[in-house]
């Protein structure tokens, strides 16, 4: 990819700025997905980040080109999707925590085994299962199939707060969400 601009997002920006700007962006994987309503930012200088201790076999995609996917397994159970940002070699990314399901809802429901729309994508593991994201997408460009990103509509109201589910740097306010969204994994205070 010759540009780091995708869906009006500059993936060379610091991760907390990218995480905020991704709110409202539509992401599809093989035509299935929805609007991003919750993200978390992680940076190479952040002790909660997988990239904090440097490159490993698990996190190598975080050190690659921006606007690519970093997919890892959480607790050995759930896949998690991150969008790599910042300059190549820095090790920064944005965890996609929740989506408002919009396209391919029947496929998502089958994959998740539920008809409850809130349960489809209201957490990073749930949304990966609903979208069919696996380690096979690790390192893939967000500008090419199976990914498709569309810009957020104008006037998105974004809220922020501390990240959740981590034990280091817990007070860093790098969790972002669409204000008033019922689709987030956990309400913002």
BELTAKA-V316822 format. One record per residue. RES is the residue in three letters. OMEGA is omega in degrees with one decimal (* if undefined). Layout:
BEGIN
RES | OMEGA
RES | OMEGA
END
This chain:
BEGIN
UNK | -176.5
UNK | -178.2
UNK | 175.2
UNK | 178.3
UNK | 179.3
UNK | -177.1
UNK | -179.1
UNK | 178.8
UNK | 174.9
UNK | -176.1
UNK | 172.0
UNK | 179.3
UNK | 175.3
UNK | -172.9
UNK | -179.0
UNK | 176.1
UNK | 177.8
UNK | -179.3
UNK | 178.5
UNK | -176.7
UNK | 179.9
UNK | 179.3
UNK | -179.3
UNK | 177.2
UNK | 175.7
UNK | 176.4
UNK | 176.2
UNK | 172.9
UNK | -173.8
UNK | 175.8
UNK | -179.1
UNK | 177.5
UNK | -176.9
UNK | -176.6
UNK | 178.1
UNK | -179.6
UNK | -179.3
UNK | 179.0
UNK | 170.0
UNK | -179.4
UNK | 176.2
UNK | -176.4
UNK | -178.7
UNK | 178.9
UNK | -176.2
UNK | -177.8
UNK | 177.3
UNK | -176.3
UNK | 174.8
UNK | -177.6
UNK | -174.0
UNK | -177.8
UNK | 178.2
UNK | -176.3
UNK | 174.1
UNK | 175.8
UNK | -178.1
UNK | -169.9
UNK | -173.2
UNK | -178.7
UNK | 178.6
UNK | -178.8
UNK | -179.6
UNK | -177.5
UNK | 176.5
UNK | -179.2
UNK | 173.5
UNK | -179.1
UNK | 167.7
UNK | -178.3
UNK | 178.1
UNK | 177.7
UNK | -179.9
UNK | -179.8
UNK | 178.7
UNK | -174.3
UNK | -170.0
UNK | 171.0
UNK | 176.2
UNK | -177.6
UNK | 176.6
UNK | 173.4
UNK | -179.3
UNK | 177.4
UNK | -175.8
UNK | -177.0
UNK | 179.2
UNK | 179.1
UNK | -177.4
UNK | 179.2
UNK | 178.8
UNK | 179.8
UNK | 179.8
UNK | 174.9
UNK | 175.4
UNK | -172.5
UNK | -176.6
UNK | 176.6
UNK | 164.2
UNK | -177.2
UNK | -177.1
UNK | -172.6
UNK | 179.0
UNK | -175.7
UNK | 178.3
UNK | 177.6
UNK | 178.1
UNK | -178.6
UNK | 177.4
UNK | -178.9
UNK | -177.6
UNK | -179.4
UNK | 178.8
UNK | 175.0
UNK | 178.4
UNK | -174.8
UNK | 178.8
UNK | -178.5
UNK | -177.8
UNK | -170.4
UNK | -175.7
UNK | 178.1
UNK | -174.0
UNK | 178.5
UNK | 178.9
UNK | -176.3
UNK | 176.8
UNK | 177.0
UNK | -178.5
UNK | -178.1
UNK | -179.2
UNK | -179.9
UNK | 174.9
UNK | 179.7
UNK | 178.2
UNK | -179.6
UNK | -179.7
UNK | 178.4
UNK | -178.7
UNK | 178.6
UNK | 175.9
UNK | -178.6
UNK | -176.9
UNK | 176.8
UNK | 13.3
UNK | -177.6
UNK | 170.8
UNK | 178.6
UNK | 177.1
UNK | -176.8
UNK | 174.9
UNK | 173.4
UNK | 178.9
UNK | 173.4
UNK | 177.9
UNK | 177.4
UNK | -174.4
UNK | 173.4
UNK | 178.5
UNK | 178.7
UNK | 179.7
UNK | 176.3
UNK | -177.7
UNK | 176.2
UNK | 178.8
UNK | -179.3
UNK | 178.5
UNK | 179.0
UNK | -174.4
UNK | -177.6
UNK | -179.3
UNK | -174.5
UNK | -175.7
UNK | 169.6
UNK | -175.7
UNK | -179.7
UNK | 174.8
UNK | -177.0
UNK | 176.3
UNK | -178.1
UNK | 175.7
UNK | -174.2
UNK | -178.9
UNK | -177.5
UNK | 179.8
UNK | -177.5
UNK | 172.9
UNK | 178.3
UNK | *
END
